[in-house]
Amino acid sequence: MSKPTVAIVGRPNVGKSTIFNRIVGGRTAIVEDRPGVTRDRLYGHGEWLNHEFHVIDTGGIEISDEPLLGQMRAQAEIAVDESDVILFIVDGRTGMTDADEAVAQILRRSKKPVVLGVNKLDNYAQRDQMYEFYALGLGDPQGISGAHGLGIGDLLDKVVGKFPEHMREEENEGAIRFALIGRPNVGKSSLVNAILGKERVIVSDIAGTTRDAIDTPFSRDGQDYVIVDTAGIRRRGRVYEKTEKYSVLRAQHAIEDADVVMVLIDGEEGIIEQDKKIAGYAHDAGRAMIIVVNKWDAVDKDEKTMDKFRKKIRDEFQFLSYAPIVFLSALTGKRIPQLLPVIQQVAENHSLRIQTSVLNDCIMDTVAMTPPPSDKGKRLKIYYATQVAVRPPVFVLFVNEPELLHFSYVRHLENRLRETFGFVGTPIRILSRKRNEK
């Protein structure tokens, strides 16, 4: 089930980043008492009353040469597009402004649920200052102090109370859901059409033609699939054309719902930093992954070109050493038939569960061949191991002292697990617990 998304909107210096940090539980955003200090639109995860949700701090949308009111409108438009609930933050000290009224008008027309937070009311004596915000027509304002944490719980009660009951319909549990992610114009839509064998989505040379994530179920050789083509940058004015980061949130939604994620790289242009950033989200989310090099037909190549490109991918994406690499051309259809079997393989590995006795045989053999290094005269002892989760596979080692388990030895254990059981295409998590600890 997809998590709902909460977008925080408000004019500069009303405390959006402070509220964001309160919700996500850390100082992720830069906070300074100066307008415009948030330089990057930030994404986080919040949890309240057993509800998990995404949070967007829209304050970092860079729109140079735009007046303040234009920037506010742009933020509101992105919030309307991307969110399930909008958290509109205003400044209780300075009172209502023209920018607040303009944004409120956009939010009212959107028909999206809006929660109005009046920030910087640091004590109850200031609460009378929030009543003028009733004029915005967005319901009861909630007085808060982001700096001191006052009223944040009541604010979040209102936010989670507006979440939609069902984010999306339940699908066939046996279907493999795979998402295509990548920067604009790497050929995601063309690859969707090549896999489906029909013109399901619009294909254009203009980056950002795809406007929404499109889910398409289909079957092949008795296996059900759902393919998701994630949108690139929407071309709605200069904001969207300038902000390549806009595609990241759309990729995050697709990643969250996917079993398998395919990271598309443009074979002509090569690897850029944005490719690694987008792939990093999928890796952190623990999804099975495939690296797909598209437009391979357009590359001038000899017998060594593919090996050189593969090595470059391994060097640039060291954190994806487990991900298989497929070279193909969505335009000509070359190697497209190889793709679905690879998707099926990595999906199976993502859900692979190892019998406890077999797992412990592998771990103990590894320890016997390469004992853990000692630290200040103490040596790690691994008593037994068990698998506690799949998608991705998660293993817990019960040990004498968890702090003695060095990351280099975790990597060694992971390599042995991969050598023994495969796990092609899926990340592995290895955790440690003290014996007798739950």
C-alpha positions, 0 to 999 in steps of 0.5 A: 500500500502506498504511503500518503504524502504531506507537502509543507507550503508557506512563504519564506521564513515562516518556519517550514523547515523547522516543522519539517524537522519536527515531523521527520524527527531530525535536523535534516533541513537547514534552519536559519532565521533568514528567508530562502535559506532552504536550498534544496527541496527535501523529502522525509518520512514521518510517523504519527499514530501508526500512520507512516507518510512522506513529507515534502519541504517545498521551501527549497524550490529554486525559482530565480528571477521570479517574484515572491508571489510567483514562487509561492504559487509555484510551491503551491502548484507542486504541493497540489500535484504531489500531495494527499494532504497539504500543510499550509504554514503561516506566521502568527507574529507577522499576521496574514499577508497577500502571499498567504491569501494568494496561496490559500486561493490556489489551495481552495480550488485544488479540493485537496485536504488542507491543514492550516498551521499558525507558527511562532505562537510560542506561548498561549498568550499569543493565541489570539493572533491566529484568529485572523487566519480564519479569513483564509477559508481553510478551516480552523487554524492550529496554533503551533510553535515549531521552535518549541514543539508546542501544538505539533501533536494536535497539528499531526492529529489533523493531518493524519485525520485527512489521509485517504482511506485507500491509497490504491486498489489491491492488486493480484498478489502474484503479480510482479510489480516493476518500476522504470526510474531514471532521469527524463528522456532516457527512454522509459516510455519507449521501453514500456511500449517495447515490453507491452508491444503497443503504444501505451504511453506517449513517446517524445524527444522532449524531456518530461513528456510523461505527466503521471506515473502510469500503471499497466498490468499484463501477463507473459508466459503465465506470469502476471506483471504490473509495469510503472512508467514514472514521470519525468519533469512536468513542463509547466512553466519555467519552474518545472523545466529548471528543477530536475529534482522534481522527478525524484519524488515521482520515482520515490512513489514508484519505488515504494510500491515496486517489487523490482526497480529498473534504473535506466541509463542513457547509453549515448549520454552515459552516467550522470550524478542524477542517475546515482541519486535516483538509484540510491533511493531504490537501494535504500528502500531495499528493492530488487534492482536491475540496471538497464542501459538503453539506446545501445543501438545508437552507441558507436562500439567495438567488441570492447565497448560493452565491457568498458561500459559495464566496468564504468557502471560498476565503478560508479554504482559500487553500492549496486554490485548485486544488480544485473546489467542489461544492455538493450534498445527500446527503439529497435527491440534488441534484447527486450526478450531478455528483460522479463526473465531477469525481472522474474529472477531478481523478484524471486531472489528478493523473496528468497527465504533460507532454511535456518539450519542451512543458513547457520551451516554457511555462517559457521563455515565462513567463521571457521575459514575466516574468523572475525578480527579481534578488537582490544583483545576481544573477539566477536562470537557468532552463536547463530543466525536466522532470517527475519524478513524478505523483500529484501532478505534480512538476517540477524546474527546473535553474538556476544557483543554487537559492537564488535561486528565490524562493517568489513566483516559484515561485507565478508559475510554478505559476499559468502551468502551471495556466493552460496545462495545467489541473491542476484539483484537484491540487497541483503541486510545483516543485523546483530543482536546480543544473545538473549536479546529480542 
